[in-house]
Amino acid sequence: MTGHDLDERKQKILGAIVRDYQHTAEPVGSRNLSRKHLPELSPATIRNEMADLEEAGLIMQPHTSAGRIPTDAGYRFYVDRLMKALQPTQREADLISSTYRSLHHSVDEVLHQTAKLLSHTLDYTTVVISHGTHQRIYSAGTSNLLHQPEFRNLAQMEKILELLEEEETLTELVEEYSAEGEPINIKIGSENRFKPIRECSVVVRSFEVNDKPVGGISIIGPTRMYYSKAASLIDCVAKELSRVLSGDF
C-alpha cells in the first residue's frame, strides 16, 4: 500500500493525527483519536488502520508504547491531498493592511517590516530576500524556533542558527525554492537540500514588481508547522508586498 492508495477512513485518521500533533507536539494514540476526533471509530479499529499507515511510511512510533506521529511523507500527503485552503482571519487581514499603510516608501523598511510581520503572526522564522544588483536580505523571528519543543536539542538548534546567519546560503535557498514554478513551494523536512534544516519545513513564495519576480519570502519552522495557516498568510503578504513595491499605495 502506498499513500496514493489510502481509502477515506485512513485519510481521516492520518489527517486527525497531523492536526492533533500540530496542536500538542505529543504522539497521538488511538484512544485519544477515538475520543476527540473520530468517535464513530473504536480504538481497536483505529489501531488497525494506524498499523497500515505505519507500514505505508506515513506515520511512525517514536518510542515503544507511545502513540504515533506523522513522517515527512505523511505531512506531504496531508499538504498535497488533505489540507484545506484557509483565508487570513479578519484580524490578520487588518494587521497586514495597516502594516503596509503605515510604511514610508523605503524599500528597506518595507522588506524589514514584511519579515517582522510574518514572524510575529506565525511565531516562526521569516527570511525576505530581494534579488538583483542591490540584493537585500532580512530575517526576523530567529528565536521563535526556540519556542518549539522539537528544537530543545541545543546541538541541533545551533546548526539551524548557524545556517540562518549565512546570508549566501539563505539567498540560495530562497532563490532556488521560489524559482521552482510553484506559486507556494513547501519543502518538508528531508525534502530540503540544505542539510541543517532537514528537521524543519520551509514555505516559500516569490513577490513581484509590476508582475516581474524580484524576490522571495521564506517561512522556516518545524515539520509540525500549521501549513495551511503559513500558506495563506505568506500568499496574502506576498500579494500586498507586490502591490506596495509596484507603487500602488
Secondary structure, DSSP 8 states (H G I E B T S, - for coil): --GGG--HHHHHHHHHHHHHHHHH-S-B-HHHHHHHT-TTS-HHHHHHHHHHHHHTTSEE-SSTT--BEE-HHHHHHIIIII-------HHHHHHHHHHHHT--S-HHHHHHHHHHHHHHHHSSEEEEEE-STT-EEEEE-GGGGGGSGGG--HHHHHHHHHHHT-HHHHHHHHHHHHTSS-SSEEEEGGG-SSGGGTTEEEEEEEEEETTEEEEEEEEEEETTS-HHHHHHHHHHHHHHHHHHHTT--
